[in-house]
Amino acid sequence: FQSEAAIRQELVAIIVLSLILFFIDVTTVERILMLGSLVLVFIVELINSAIEAVVDRIGTEHHQLSGKAKDIGSASVMVTVFLSAFIWLSILF
């Protein structure tokens, strides 16, 4: 939490959006989907941070596969954020 700014930002977003979620007129299933998508983003970010930590632990020198692993981890977070945004926008509009 202390060393990863992205985790702090996503945690704040989850808290704020979760609070907003309780004031939105949606069904229980929609609320679960919306909250679940936020939690999924956080889970994928944790996995991405773990990948980055392992890659950094192995060595500090630049290696093509290390860069690829970090890029794929970051891309997975981005795809999950897009999925969450799609779910929220689909339900709200």
C-alpha positions in Angstrom: 0.0 0.0 0.0 2.7 2.5 0.9 5.0 1.8 -2.1 2.3 1.6 -4.8 0.5 4.8 -5.8 -1.8 2.9 -8.1 -3.1 0.7 -5.3 -3.8 3.8 -3.1 -5.6 5.5 -6.0 -7.7 2.5 -6.8 -8.6 2.0 -3.1 -9.8 5.6 -2.9 -11.8 5.1 -6.1 -13.4 1.9 -4.7 -14.4 3.6 -1.4 -15.8 6.7 -3.1 -17.7 4.7 -5.8 -18.9 2.2 -3.3 -20.4 5.0 -1.2 -22.0 6.5 -4.3 -23.3 3.0 -5.2 -25.6 2.9 -2.2 -27.4 6.1 -3.3 -28.0 4.9 -6.9 -31.4 3.4 -7.8 -30.3 0.0 -9.3 -31.3 -3.6 -8.6 -29.3 -5.8 -6.2 -27.8 -7.8 -9.1 -26.7 -4.5 -10.8 -25.2 -3.3 -7.5 -23.3 -6.6 -7.1 -22.0 -6.3 -10.7 -20.9 -2.8 -10.2 -19.2 -3.4 -6.8 -17.7 -6.7 -8.1 -16.1 -4.9 -11.1 -14.4 -2.4 -8.7 -13.1 -5.3 -6.6 -11.8 -7.1 -9.7 -9.8 -4.0 -10.7 -8.2 -4.0 -7.2 -7.4 -7.7 -7.4 -5.8 -7.4 -10.8 -3.8 -4.4 -9.6 -2.5 -6.5 -6.7 -1.5 -9.3 -9.1 0.3 -6.7 -11.3 2.1 -5.3 -8.3 3.2 -8.8 -7.3 4.5 -9.4 -10.9 6.5 -6.2 -10.8 7.9 -7.0 -7.4 9.1 -10.4 -8.5 10.6 -9.1 -11.7 12.4 -6.3 -9.8 13.6 -8.9 -7.2 15.2 -11.1 -9.9 17.4 -8.3 -11.2 17.6 -4.6 -11.9 19.2 -4.9 -15.3 16.9 -4.4 -18.3 15.7 -7.6 -19.9 13.2 -7.9 -22.7 11.1 -10.6 -20.9 11.1 -8.6 -17.7 9.7 -5.6 -19.6 7.2 -7.8 -21.4 6.0 -9.2 -18.1 5.5 -5.8 -16.6 3.8 -4.5 -19.7 1.4 -7.4 -19.8 0.6 -6.9 -16.1 -0.2 -3.2 -16.7 -2.3 -4.0 -19.7 -4.3 -6.5 -17.7 -5.1 -3.7 -15.2 -6.1 -1.4 -18.1 -8.4 -4.0 -19.6 -10.0 -4.5 -16.2 -10.5 -0.8 -15.7 -12.2 -0.6 -19.1 -14.4 -3.5 -18.2 -15.4 -1.9 -15.0 -16.2 1.4 -16.8 -18.2 -0.5 -19.4 -20.3 -2.2 -16.7 -20.9 1.0 -14.8 -21.8 3.0 -17.9 -24.0 0.2 -19.3 -26.0 0.1 -16.0 -26.2 3.8 -15.4 -27.2 4.7 -19.0 
